[in-house]
Amino acid sequence: MPLDLRPIIDEIASRADDFLAGGTDRAHARAGIAELVNMDYPQLDAADRGHVTAGVMAVLEAEDFFGTEFVGNPFDDDEAEAE
């Protein structure tokens, strides 16, 4: 029977503000999450640790933890839309 990782993912995601200290860099966040998973859940195998890390990142992305990244061309103006 596969292990239900959702409670672990939810628990870590709920503490993200504390252990990531408001950082918005995805690479550092992923590394910090992986380190936390390794320390707090050593019983998980490598595949499960990877799933937890990816799951936490997905939750944080969905919650806009990293802020909104601009999509599109910042130099476009409204004139292009009027055409």
N, CA, C and O atoms as a GROMACS GRO file, in nm:
protein
  332
    1MET      N    1   0.086  -0.119   0.000
    1MET     CA    2   0.000   0.000   0.000
    1MET      C    3   0.089   0.124   0.000
    1MET      O    4   0.178   0.137   0.085
    2PRO      N    5   0.066   0.216  -0.095
    2PRO     CA    6   0.149   0.337  -0.100
    2PRO      C    7   0.123   0.426   0.021
    2PRO      O    8   0.012   0.434   0.073
    3LEU      N    9   0.228   0.492   0.063
    3LEU     CA   10   0.220   0.584   0.175
    3LEU      C   11   0.149   0.712   0.132
    3LEU      O   12   0.178   0.766   0.025
    4ASP      N   13   0.055   0.761   0.214
    4ASP     CA   14  -0.015   0.886   0.185
    4ASP      C   15   0.075   1.002   0.228
    4ASP      O   16   0.093   1.027   0.348
    5LEU      N   17   0.130   1.072   0.132
    5LEU     CA   18   0.224   1.179   0.159
    5LEU      C   19   0.157   1.314   0.177
    5LEU      O   20   0.222   1.410   0.219
    6ARG      N   21   0.027   1.324   0.147
    6ARG     CA   22  -0.045   1.451   0.154
    6ARG      C   23  -0.035   1.518   0.292
    6ARG      O   24  -0.012   1.638   0.299
    7PRO      N   25  -0.052   1.444   0.404
    7PRO     CA   26  -0.039   1.511   0.534
    7PRO      C   27   0.100   1.571   0.557
    7PRO      O   28   0.112   1.678   0.618
    8ILE      N   29   0.204   1.504   0.510
    8ILE     CA   30   0.339   1.556   0.524
    8ILE      C   31   0.356   1.680   0.438
    8ILE      O   32   0.412   1.780   0.483
    9ILE      N   33   0.308   1.675   0.315
    9ILE     CA   34   0.316   1.789   0.224
    9ILE      C   35   0.243   1.910   0.284
    9ILE      O   36   0.296   2.020   0.286
   10ASP      N   37   0.122   1.887   0.334
   10ASP     CA   38   0.043   1.996   0.391
   10ASP      C   39   0.111   2.056   0.514
   10ASP      O   40   0.112   2.177   0.534
   11GLU      N   41   0.169   1.969   0.597
   11GLU     CA   42   0.234   2.015   0.720
   11GLU      C   43   0.355   2.102   0.687
   11GLU      O   44   0.373   2.208   0.746
   12ILE      N   45   0.437   2.057   0.594
   12ILE     CA   46   0.556   2.134   0.556
   12ILE      C   47   0.516   2.265   0.488
   12ILE      O   48   0.573   2.370   0.518
   13ALA      N   49   0.420   2.260   0.399
   13ALA     CA   50   0.375   2.382   0.330
   13ALA      C   51   0.320   2.484   0.429
   13ALA      O   52   0.338   2.604   0.411
   14SER      N   53   0.253   2.437   0.534
   14SER     CA   54   0.197   2.530   0.632
   14SER      C   55   0.305   2.600   0.713
   14SER      O   56   0.281   2.706   0.770
   15ARG      N   57   0.425   2.542   0.718
   15ARG     CA   58   0.536   2.602   0.793
   15ARG      C   59   0.633   2.678   0.703
   15ARG      O   60   0.736   2.725   0.751
   16ALA      N   61   0.604   2.690   0.576
   16ALA     CA   62   0.699   2.748   0.480
   16ALA      C   63   0.744   2.888   0.518
   16ALA      O   64   0.862   2.921   0.504
   17ASP      N   65   0.653   2.971   0.566
   17ASP     CA   66   0.690   3.107   0.604
   17ASP      C   67   0.799   3.107   0.710
   17ASP      O   68   0.887   3.193   0.710
   18ASP      N   69   0.794   3.010   0.801
   18ASP     CA   70   0.892   3.005   0.909
   18ASP      C   71   1.029   2.958   0.861
   18ASP      O   72   1.129   3.025   0.886
   19PHE      N   73   1.034   2.845   0.792
   19PHE     CA   74   1.165   2.790   0.760
   19PHE      C   75   1.225   2.844   0.631
   19PHE      O   76   1.344   2.828   0.607
   20LEU      N   77   1.144   2.909   0.548
   20LEU     CA   78   1.199   2.972   0.428
   20LEU      C   79   1.223   3.122   0.449
   20LEU      O   80   1.279   3.189   0.362
   21ALA      N   81   1.180   3.173   0.562
   21ALA     CA   82   1.204   3.312   0.601
   21ALA      C   83   1.164   3.411   0.491
   21ALA      O   84   1.235   3.508   0.467
   22GLY      N   85   1.052   3.385   0.426
   22GLY     CA   86   0.999   3.479   0.327
   22GLY      C   87   1.077   3.485   0.198
   22GLY      O   88   1.053   3.574   0.115
   23GLY      N   89   1.171   3.394   0.178
   23GLY     CA   90   1.248   3.393   0.054
   23GLY      C   91   1.160   3.362  -0.065
   23GLY      O   92   1.066   3.283  -0.054
   24THR      N   93   1.189   3.423  -0.177
   24THR     CA   94   1.106   3.400  -0.294
   24THR      C   95   1.182   3.330  -0.406
   24THR      O   96   1.129   3.316  -0.517
   25ASP      N   97   1.302   3.285  -0.381
   25ASP     CA   98   1.381   3.216  -0.482
   25ASP      C   99   1.344   3.068  -0.482
   25ASP      O  100   1.359   2.999  -0.382
   26ARG      N  101   1.295   3.022  -0.595
   26ARG     CA  102   1.246   2.884  -0.605
   26ARG      C  103   1.355   2.780  -0.581
   26ARG      O  104   1.331   2.678  -0.516
   27ALA      N  105   1.474   2.804  -0.635
   27ALA     CA  106   1.583   2.707  -0.619
   27ALA      C  107   1.622   2.691  -0.472
   27ALA      O  108   1.642   2.580  -0.425
   28HIS      N  109   1.633   2.804  -0.401
   28HIS     CA  110   1.666   2.796  -0.259
   28HIS      C  111   1.552   2.734  -0.179
   28HIS      O  112   1.575   2.659  -0.084
   29ALA      N  113   1.431   2.766  -0.217
   29ALA     CA  114   1.316   2.707  -0.148
   29ALA      C  115   1.314   2.556  -0.166
   29ALA      O  116   1.292   2.482  -0.070
   30ARG      N  117   1.336   2.510  -0.288
   30ARG     CA  118   1.337   2.366  -0.315
   30ARG      C  119   1.446   2.298  -0.233
   30ARG      O  120   1.424   2.192  -0.175
   31ALA      N  121   1.564   2.359  -0.227
   31ALA     CA  122   1.675   2.302  -0.149
   31ALA      C  123   1.641   2.300   0.000
   31ALA      O  124   1.670   2.203   0.069
   32GLY      N  125   1.580   2.408   0.048
   32GLY     CA  126   1.542   2.414   0.190
   32GLY      C  127   1.435   2.312   0.225
   32GLY      O  128   1.440   2.250   0.331
   33ILE      N  129   1.340   2.294   0.136
   33ILE     CA  130   1.236   2.194   0.158
   33ILE      C  131   1.296   2.055   0.159
   33ILE      O  132   1.264   1.974   0.246
   34ALA      N  133   1.383   2.026   0.063
   34ALA     CA  134   1.447   1.894   0.057
   34ALA      C  135   1.526   1.867   0.184
   34ALA      O  136   1.523   1.755   0.236
   35GLU      N  137   1.598   1.967   0.233
   35GLU     CA  138   1.676   1.951   0.356
   35GLU      C  139   1.584   1.924   0.475
   35GLU      O  140   1.612   1.837   0.557
   36LEU      N  141   1.475   1.998   0.484
   36LEU     CA  142   1.380   1.978   0.593
   36LEU      C  143   1.320   1.838   0.588
   36LEU      O  144   1.307   1.772   0.691
   37VAL      N  145   1.283   1.793   0.469
   37VAL     CA  146   1.226   1.658   0.453
   37VAL      C  147   1.328   1.554   0.498
   37VAL      O  148   1.293   1.458   0.568
   38ASN      N  149   1.453   1.572   0.458
   38ASN     CA  150   1.558   1.477   0.498
   38ASN      C  151   1.576   1.472   0.649
   38ASN      O  152   1.595   1.364   0.705
   39MET      N  153   1.569   1.587   0.715
   39MET     CA  154   1.589   1.592   0.861
   39MET      C  155   1.467   1.541   0.937
   39MET      O  156   1.479   1.463   1.031
   40ASP      N  157   1.348   1.587   0.896
   40ASP     CA  158   1.227   1.556   0.972
   40ASP      C  159   1.163   1.422   0.937
   40ASP      O  160   1.088   1.367   1.017
   41TYR      N  161   1.192   1.369   0.819
   41TYR     CA  162   1.128   1.245   0.774
   41TYR      C  163   1.232   1.149   0.716
   41TYR      O  164   1.224   1.111   0.599
   42PRO      N  165   1.331   1.109   0.797
   42PRO     CA  166   1.437   1.020   0.746
   42PRO      C  167   1.386   0.882   0.707
   42PRO      O  168   1.455   0.809   0.635
   43GLN      N  169   1.268   0.846   0.752
   43GLN     CA  170   1.211   0.715   0.720
   43GLN      C  171   1.162   0.706   0.575
   43GLN      O  172   1.138   0.597   0.524
   44LEU      N  173   1.146   0.821   0.509
   44LEU     CA  174   1.100   0.820   0.370
   44LEU      C  175   1.214   0.780   0.278
   44LEU      O  176   1.329   0.818   0.299
   45ASP      N  177   1.180   0.702   0.176
   45ASP     CA  178   1.283   0.669   0.077
   45ASP      C  179   1.302   0.788  -0.016
   45ASP      O  180   1.227   0.885  -0.012
   46ALA      N  181   1.404   0.780  -0.102
   46ALA     CA  182   1.440   0.892  -0.188
   46ALA      C  183   1.323   0.933  -0.279
   46ALA      O  184   1.301   1.053  -0.300
   47ALA      N  185   1.251   0.838  -0.332
   47ALA     CA  186   1.138   0.870  -0.421
   47ALA      C  187   1.030   0.945  -0.345
   47ALA      O  188   0.977   1.044  -0.396
   48ASP      N  189   0.997   0.901  -0.225
   48ASP     CA  190   0.895   0.969  -0.146
   48ASP      C  191   0.940   1.109  -0.105
   48ASP      O  192   0.860   1.202  -0.105
   49ARG      N  193   1.069   1.124  -0.071
   49ARG     CA  194   1.120   1.258  -0.037
   49ARG      C  195   1.108   1.351  -0.158
   49ARG      O  196   1.073   1.468  -0.142
   50GLY      N  197   1.135   1.299  -0.276
   50GLY     CA  198   1.120   1.379  -0.398
   50GLY      C  199   0.976   1.419  -0.422
   50GLY      O  200   0.948   1.532  -0.462
   51HIS      N  201   0.884   1.325  -0.398
   51HIS     CA  202   0.741   1.355  -0.415
   51HIS      C  203   0.696   1.461  -0.315
   51HIS      O  204   0.617   1.549  -0.349
   52VAL      N  205   0.744   1.451  -0.192
   52VAL     CA  206   0.707   1.550  -0.090
   52VAL      C  207   0.760   1.688  -0.129
   52VAL      O  208   0.687   1.787  -0.122
   53THR      N  209   0.885   1.694  -0.170
   53THR     CA  210   0.945   1.822  -0.209
   53THR      C  211   0.866   1.884  -0.326
   53THR      O  212   0.833   2.002  -0.323
   54ALA      N  213   0.838   1.804  -0.427
   54ALA     CA  214   0.762   1.853  -0.542
   54ALA      C  215   0.621   1.894  -0.500
   54ALA      O  216   0.568   1.994  -0.548
   55GLY      N  217   0.560   1.817  -0.411
   55GLY     CA  218   0.426   1.850  -0.364
   55GLY      C  219   0.421   1.980  -0.287
   55GLY      O  220   0.328   2.060  -0.304
   56VAL      N  221   0.520   2.002  -0.201
   56VAL     CA  222   0.526   2.128  -0.126
   56VAL      C  223   0.547   2.245  -0.221
   56VAL      O  224   0.483   2.349  -0.207
   57MET      N  225   0.636   2.228  -0.319
   57MET     CA  226   0.657   2.334  -0.417
   57MET      C  227   0.528   2.365  -0.492
   57MET      O  228   0.497   2.481  -0.518
   58ALA      N  229   0.453   2.262  -0.528
   58ALA     CA  230   0.326   2.282  -0.599
   58ALA      C  231   0.227   2.360  -0.514
   58ALA      O  232   0.158   2.449  -0.563
   59VAL      N  233   0.220   2.326  -0.386
   59VAL     CA  234   0.129   2.397  -0.294
   59VAL      C  235   0.171   2.544  -0.285
   59VAL      O  236   0.087   2.633  -0.291
   60LEU      N  237   0.301   2.567  -0.268
   60LEU     CA  238   0.350   2.704  -0.255
   60LEU      C  239   0.326   2.784  -0.383
   60LEU      O  240   0.291   2.902  -0.378
   61GLU      N  241   0.345   2.720  -0.498
   61GLU     CA  242   0.316   2.787  -0.625
   61GLU      C  243   0.168   2.823  -0.634
   61GLU      O  244   0.133   2.934  -0.674
   62ALA      N  245   0.082   2.730  -0.597
   62ALA     CA  246  -0.062   2.754  -0.604
   62ALA      C  247  -0.105   2.866  -0.510
   62ALA      O  248  -0.200   2.939  -0.538
   63GLU      N  249  -0.033   2.881  -0.398
   63GLU     CA  250  -0.064   2.987  -0.302
   63GLU      C  251   0.008   3.117  -0.335
   63GLU      O  252   0.000   3.213  -0.259
   64ASP      N  253   0.078   3.120  -0.449
   64ASP     CA  254   0.153   3.238  -0.492
   64ASP      C  255   0.256   3.281  -0.389
   64ASP      O  256   0.280   3.400  -0.369
   65PHE      N  257   0.318   3.182  -0.323
   65PHE     CA  258   0.419   3.208  -0.221
   65PHE      C  259   0.537   3.286  -0.277
   65PHE      O  260   0.596   3.369  -0.208
   66PHE      N  261   0.572   3.260  -0.403
   66PHE     CA  262   0.690   3.320  -0.463
   66PHE      C  263   0.661   3.452  -0.532
   66PHE      O  264   0.751   3.512  -0.591
   67GLY      N  265   0.538   3.499  -0.525
   67GLY     CA  266   0.501   3.624  -0.589
   67GLY      C  267   0.468   3.599  -0.734
   67GLY      O  268   0.496   3.492  -0.789
   68THR      N  269   0.408   3.697  -0.794
   68THR     CA  270   0.366   3.685  -0.933
   68THR      C  271   0.482   3.723  -1.023
   68THR      O  272   0.545   3.827  -1.006
   69GLU      N  273   0.507   3.639  -1.119
   69GLU     CA  274   0.607   3.672  -1.219
   69GLU      C  275   0.535   3.733  -1.337
   69GLU      O  276   0.426   3.689  -1.374
   70PHE      N  277   0.595   3.835  -1.396
   70PHE     CA  278   0.532   3.903  -1.508
   70PHE      C  279   0.532   3.811  -1.628
   70PHE      O  280   0.633   3.749  -1.662
   71VAL      N  281   0.418   3.802  -1.691
   71VAL     CA  282   0.406   3.722  -1.813
   71VAL      C  283   0.372   3.816  -1.926
   71VAL      O  284   0.277   3.893  -1.918
   72GLY      N  285   0.450   3.810  -2.032
   72GLY     CA  286   0.425   3.897  -2.146
   72GLY      C  287   0.542   3.991  -2.169
   72GLY      O  288   0.648   3.976  -2.109
   73ASN      N  289   0.520   4.087  -2.254
   73ASN     CA  290   0.624   4.182  -2.289
   73ASN      C  291   0.600   4.312  -2.213
   73ASN      O  292   0.499   4.378  -2.235
   74PRO      N  293   0.690   4.349  -2.123
   74PRO     CA  294   0.668   4.470  -2.044
   74PRO      C  295   0.676   4.598  -2.126
   74PRO      O  296   0.638   4.705  -2.079
   75PHE      N  297   0.725   4.587  -2.251
   75PHE     CA  298   0.739   4.705  -2.335
   75PHE      C  299   0.621   4.724  -2.430
   75PHE      O  300   0.614   4.824  -2.501
   76ASP      N  301   0.529   4.628  -2.430
   76ASP     CA  302   0.408   4.646  -2.509
   76ASP      C  303   0.322   4.752  -2.442
   76ASP      O  304   0.320   4.764  -2.319
   77ASP      N  305   0.252   4.828  -2.522
   77ASP     CA  306   0.158   4.923  -2.465
   77ASP      C  307   0.017   4.891  -2.514
   77ASP      O  308  -0.004   4.797  -2.591
   78ASP      N  309  -0.076   4.968  -2.470
   78ASP     CA  310  -0.216   4.942  -2.504
   78ASP      C  311  -0.248   4.967  -2.650
   78ASP      O  312  -0.352   4.921  -2.698
   79GLU      N  313  -0.163   5.037  -2.724
   79GLU     CA  314  -0.188   5.065  -2.864
   79GLU      C  315  -0.197   4.936  -2.946
   79GLU      O  316  -0.276   4.928  -3.040
   80ALA      N  317  -0.116   4.836  -2.911
   80ALA     CA  318  -0.119   4.709  -2.984
   80ALA      C  319  -0.256   4.642  -2.969
   80ALA      O  320  -0.303   4.576  -3.061
   81GLU      N  321  -0.319   4.659  -2.852
   81GLU     CA  322  -0.450   4.599  -2.829
   81GLU      C  323  -0.558   4.670  -2.909
   81GLU      O  324  -0.659   4.609  -2.944
   82ALA      N  325  -0.538   4.801  -2.938
   82ALA     CA  326  -0.638   4.879  -3.008
   82ALA      C  327  -0.646   4.846  -3.156
   82ALA      O  328  -0.746   4.876  -3.221
   83GLU      N  329  -0.540   4.786  -3.209
   83GLU     CA  330  -0.538   4.755  -3.353
   83GLU      C  331  -0.636   4.649  -3.391
   83GLU      O  332  -0.644   4.613  -3.509
   0.00000   0.00000   0.00000
